Amino acid sequence: MTQPNNCGVDYGNATLAALPACPLNRLQSVLNTGAQSIVGLRFSEHITDALASFHWLRAPERIKFKLAVVVYQALHGTAPQYLSDPL
């Protein structure tokens, strides 16, 4: 099975970092529905294995990971200038 792309779900993680659980649960629901439609699961079936097979993180973990990558790139000079300059 091919790896589906995230179609822009990963953009804007800095704005999502401080959100309470309710909006993150909605984002997770969107990710789950996407994975279910790709794999062909019913709504009542577990999604964990499908997310793992795609190497998708859960919404809060995804946000933390993407922010960590941006900070790493900024500290090592591979991020855009506007992110690297303040550090």
C-alpha positions as CSV (number, residue, x, y, z in Angstrom):
1,M,0.0,0.0,0.0
2,T,1.3,3.4,-0.9
3,Q,1.8,6.1,1.8
4,P,-0.8,8.8,1.6
5,N,0.3,12.4,2.0
6,N,-1.2,14.6,4.6
7,C,-2.7,17.1,2.2
8,G,-1.6,20.1,4.3
9,V,-2.5,18.8,7.7
10,D,1.0,19.5,8.9
11,Y,1.0,23.2,8.0
12,G,0.6,25.8,10.8
13,N,1.6,23.6,13.7
14,A,2.8,26.5,15.7
15,T,-0.7,27.8,15.9
16,L,-2.0,24.4,17.0
17,A,0.6,24.0,19.8
18,A,-1.4,25.6,22.6
19,L,-4.9,24.4,21.7
20,P,-7.0,22.7,24.3
21,A,-8.0,19.1,23.9
22,C,-11.4,19.7,22.1
23,P,-10.0,21.2,18.9
24,L,-7.2,18.6,18.9
25,N,-9.8,15.9,19.2
26,R,-11.6,17.3,16.1
27,L,-8.3,17.3,14.2
28,Q,-7.7,13.7,15.3
29,S,-11.2,12.8,14.1
30,V,-10.3,14.2,10.6
31,L,-7.1,12.2,10.5
32,N,-8.9,9.1,11.6
33,T,-11.6,9.5,9.0
34,G,-9.0,10.0,6.3
35,A,-7.2,6.9,7.3
36,Q,-10.5,4.9,7.5
37,S,-11.5,6.0,4.0
38,I,-8.0,5.1,2.6
39,V,-8.0,1.7,4.2
40,G,-11.7,1.0,3.9
41,L,-12.5,0.6,7.5
42,R,-16.0,1.0,9.0
43,F,-16.5,3.7,11.5
44,S,-16.8,1.2,14.3
45,E,-13.5,-0.5,13.6
46,H,-10.2,0.5,15.4
47,I,-8.0,2.9,13.6
48,T,-4.8,2.4,15.5
49,D,-3.3,-0.2,13.2
50,A,-4.1,1.9,10.1
51,L,-2.4,5.0,11.6
52,A,0.6,2.9,12.5
53,S,0.8,1.4,9.0
54,F,0.9,4.9,7.5
55,H,3.4,6.0,10.2
56,W,1.0,8.8,11.2
57,L,1.3,10.2,14.7
58,R,-1.7,11.2,16.8
59,A,-2.6,15.0,16.5
60,P,-0.8,16.2,19.7
61,E,2.3,14.1,19.0
62,R,2.3,15.3,15.4
63,I,2.3,18.9,16.5
64,K,5.1,18.4,19.0
65,F,7.2,16.5,16.4
66,K,6.8,19.2,13.7
67,L,7.7,22.0,16.2
68,A,10.8,20.0,17.3
69,V,11.9,19.6,13.7
70,V,11.5,23.4,13.0
71,V,13.5,24.3,16.2
72,Y,16.2,21.8,15.2
73,Q,16.4,23.3,11.7
74,A,16.5,26.8,13.1
75,L,19.3,26.0,15.5
76,H,21.3,24.3,12.8
77,G,20.8,26.9,10.1
78,T,18.6,25.0,7.7
79,A,15.4,26.8,8.6
80,P,14.2,29.9,6.8
81,Q,16.0,33.1,7.8
82,Y,13.0,34.6,9.6
83,L,13.1,31.6,12.0
84,S,16.8,31.3,12.5
85,D,17.5,35.0,13.2
86,P,15.7,35.3,16.5
87,L,17.6,32.3,17.8
